[in-house]
Amino acid sequence: MSGYPESFLIYDQREVKMSTILPQGEKLKHAVQWISEKRKENPDINLAKLVDDASFRFDLSPKDSEFLLRFVKNDNGQNPS
């Protein structure tokens, strides 16, 4: 036994897990930034595949994935490479 109360250990383990979880809005924000970087590296990249990869990488909900796809397609039309 470590000498710490059991409740402290449970709290401590929860604290470690919580530090790796992003709020939903932050996930989407990071996904947009990641996609932006990838598109700069390769302007001809397949947008649907890129959004699919970002959705998996950032654990986006289906609703956020759909939003992200619409967002990058609209951005592509307004800012062609």
Sequence and secondary structure as in RCSB ss.txt:
>XXXX:A:sequence
MSGYPESFLIYDQREVKMSTILPQGEKLKHAVQWISEKRKENPDINLAKLVDDASFRFDLSPKDSEFLLRFVKND
NGQNPS
>XXXX:A:secstr
  SS HHHHHHHHHHHHHTT   HHHHHHHHHHHHHHHHHH TT  HHHHHHHHHHHTT  HHHHHHHHHHHHHH
HHHS  
